[in-house]
Amino acid sequence: MTSPRIHLPSVDRLLQQLADTIDRHGRQPVTGCIRAELAAAREGLRHGLPLPDEGALLAAIRRRADETGRANLRPVFNLTGTVLHTNLGRALLAEDAIALMVEAARSPCALEYDLASGGRGDRDDLVSELLAELIAGGDPNIAATIVNNNAAAVLLTLNALAQGKEAVVSRGELVEIGGAFRVPDVMRRAQVKLVEIGTTNRTHDKDYAEAIGPKTALLMKVHTSNYAVVGFTKVVEEKAIADIAHAAGLPFVVDLGSGTLTDFAALGLPAEPTPQQALAAGADIVTFSGDKLLGGPQAGLIVGRKDLIAKIKKNPLKRALRVGKTTLAALEATLRLYRDPDRLTERLPTLRLLTRPLADIAAGAERIRPALQAALGEQFGISVEPCRSQIGSGALPVESLPSAALVVRPPGKKSGKLLLNIEAAFRGLPMPVIGYIRDDAYHLDLRCLEAKDEARFVAQLAQLKF
Ligand SMILES: *Cc1c(COP(=O)(O)O)cnc(C)c1O
């Protein structure tokens, strides 16, 4: 008996016919794909499957090479209706930020080099003055330091200012953000003893004052960014906590979470506390994220009193948590946009998307509807309907923004399985589309599909397979 494998073409013979694929992916990876497909064909033969013809084999090799050659971190269309989607990378960067980031990546840059003196510089100086200008009117006693994210900012601040001592926080503010960040856990890791005061729904001035003892290092307020306590509630305003802290000679730290630098109410958006307000109310240190409402790269910003910032920067954890040049480039360029408020919403994608007029979103949906109908077939109901977008990333949890969605309704009553197939088909497109299923229909919230991206979205619809 002859072995069936002798009927399969050789690796060399296949390589000769894959010049285009080798061009794209390289000889070695393509050889690996050939071996894998030949092994799969042999396995098929052993199980009684027919011998694949050479054309089919070549097509399978090309497909495998394209798939393994594709980056894992793939761009997607975020049509989930959540603008700052943590699982989809939060804020989109402004073009200026992208440009400076690319330049910093490509070329040596003055990251820790003082060009005036030719001596050693400090990477935080790239943004420290800019932050003092934007947040504290250029107050020379305000400085900043930048770390990997806001969780790191809180950890570092607590460890630097309160290690082995106590920090006072209201019970109503012991928040958990996305499971892994819980204020009590971060306190423990920072080697700070958490002193909880008040109750879940009510905390009073006297609770703070009475909690202060010889081991107290600071008072802290955590912005309850991802939930709201409503009803019989009482929180102590920042100014009052700051006064109590300062009377006892203690610093007051505010973890703001999102920390936009612009007045949301003036943009017609739900109001969101700013670091400017926190510092003006007497906070000595504020911490916030770079990639939430600020609209920049993933980073944690620690801004406040120069002497406290100096102490924070001396802590060895700072070296472990610091950010690289591309992050600082993106952050600097993002912050520079805030100097020009007139063009901010146009240039900063996060604000542009959050303030997009409903009519504009709905018009985009109407433009795309016929192409979607053609791609899915006449048996599907496809309509443009009102929906609500979320801001996301814990920012403004109870607020939502009116938006417009393309809504796909499958024929027939029992459509659950078909809906899941449709959702998977959109996810399977070359640039995956992420929508959501609600009320027995597949929704694509078009807030985050700007007119400039519509052509790219429509062009791939013909490849939907379900
Ligand atoms: C989001 C958030 C954090 C964590 O910030 P990351 O940048 O995601 O690490 C911490 N505190 C509050 C109040 C937040 O909203």
The ligand as an ORCA input file, in Angstrom:
! r2SCAN-3c Opt
* xyz 0 1
  C     -11.207     55.379     36.622
  C     -10.910     55.701     38.032
  C      -9.728     55.232     38.641
  C      -8.752     54.376     37.887
  O      -8.173     55.084     36.849
  P      -7.346     54.310     35.696
  O      -6.770     55.405     34.883
  O      -8.321     53.454     34.991
  O      -6.304     53.504     36.406
  C      -9.508     55.560     39.949
  N     -10.384     56.310     40.653
  C     -11.529     56.771     40.118
  C     -12.471     57.572     40.946
  C     -11.835     56.480     38.785
  O     -12.963     56.928     38.231
*
